[in-house]
Amino acid sequence: MISMRSARTLQQLGVTVCKRSLHHHHHHHHHDRRSVGIIGAPFSRGQSKAGVDQGPNVIRAAGLLHRLEQQGCAVKDYGNLTFEELDHDEPVGRVKRVRAVGSANQRLSKAVQDVKKDGHTAVVLGGDHSLGIGSIHGHAMAVGDLSVVWVDAHADINTPLTTPTGNIHGQSMSYVLRELQSKIPVLPNFSWLKPCVSAKDLVYIGLRDLDPAEHYILKLLGVKAFSMSEVDHLGVTRVMEETCDYLSAKVKKPIHLSYDIDVIDPSVTPATGTPVVGGLTYREGVYITEHLCQTGLLSVVDMVEVNPLRGQTEKDVESTVSTAVDVLLGCFGRRREGNHESDYSLPEP
Ligand SMILES: [Mn+2]
């Protein structure tokens, strides 16, 4: 059993220790060597702007895998999924490209289930945020009940009947929430999908651009949401403490983190499809993942809406992609104070 005191010393040294396990006296539960399974999902049909399908490759090219390995993770890259092009995908009501989004998410759900069966924490590199549907579904199929932390400028909870744009990347949460099942019409290529998340197991962080129907839904279902006003009022530290207290009040469920890069301020991450002013700082964006990592419960992480074609300059793209990488590294034990392997020893002269 590691005492709190030695745990603190280890943490001062930058050794990864699972705080929650220590609090609850479950020894042998800290994961010095996390295993990470990467799924590339170059999918863009949940919205209308070109380029977001390049996300997986630009994030890999920025050195994600190597840097995860450097910080002690065992990494397996499952490669990029391929998605079929559909000739006939006319809108259903207002909803655009339903069939393409339905079949892509079915494929992603299967891939996430496979990665979870192999025992990894899964990382889904998007692609647009419609991928949240298949990622969450696959996660729930693999592990059962889970908590969802949706970090985003937008709530992405319009239903097919309330969507002002018809883009499914603004509707993902409504498809997987049990409480909204009766509000979702039958859609082609979605018969595989069963709602799998309860509203009480969902927390939003960073909201600042909601449609009226979305705001209504959050109030109707009593969804826990920390908008940018709450981040300003409480500070990110308390937001994260309250998030984890809320989600683990009864049972500790695996956490699904769905991270939309547009939650961070566009001055830092401009290369994204729907930027909104007034977002998280780089530091707040990374802190969220450092805190969630410490719970030891992160089970699937989505990183979505990185779009290299939306940057005005090379520097815009570089800043967006490197921030996405840092956010992901924070999920897997990177500490800004520095890290070293637990068996590190100084060379003797
Ligand atoms: Mn989103």
Boltz pocket constraint, residues with backbone or C-beta under 6 A from the ligand:
constraints:
  - pocket:
      binder: B
      contacts: [[A, 129], [A, 152], [A, 153], [A, 154], [A, 156], [A, 169], [A, 260], [A, 305]]
      max_distance: 6.0
